[in-house]
Amino acid sequence: MAKAAIDAKQAAELAVANRILYNEGVVDGFGHVSVRDARKPDRFLLARSMAPALVSPKDIMQFDLAGVPVDPRGRQPYLERFIHGSIYKARPDVMAVVHSHSPSIIPFGVTPQKLRPVFHMSGFLGDDVPVWDIHDFSGETDMLVVNVAQGDDLARTLGNNLVALMRGHGSVAVGATLRHAVYRAVYAEINARLQSEALKLGPVKYLTPGEARRARETQDKVLGRAYELWARKAGGKR
Ligand code: MN
């Protein structure tokens, strides 16, 4: 395939997003974030296989939507890059994808308890956060999404939602910008923690679907304020 021409600004922004997700407790040594290539919508940018906190622009690789690296130059890609390509293929509106194993969300993927919005910051959860179960599609596996067929099945479960859980594994969060996807990954984790706390105290009054929609619309407009702070903490301008 032709040599990858990666937009330097997009690569720099993606490196900062990697560090933000580490600082804010969404990713640790594992997990990843991608952006759709601004110049070639049938490609996406994703770091080589490495801890997100250590990603710098030179580590950013370009992939086609089947997860094939355009110009690997010996660099090892993430095993689960198919998550990203399949979502970009299914969702033309999505420009960024976060995949993480953030811990507070895990219980909601393995019990009947649904992840639901407990405060205005997480209205993007809407009224139904789907749970994808790799066992339903592939039977006994190591739980990782390692091919296009599995990625496509996850994307089908995500549907038109902004977050989907992955049973016994983690979650995906998507957005029309990198900032939106990162914000949702951060606040999905915080919501999960608060929801678990609230459930210990008694019956929980969640945001209604109408409240969730209105809260999402407002937060979508103002989340840049949080992002500027996170980016500063992460040592980048954005
Ligand atoms: Mn994973």
Residues whose N, C-alpha, C, O or C-beta is under 5 A from the ligand:
A	BS01	MN	none
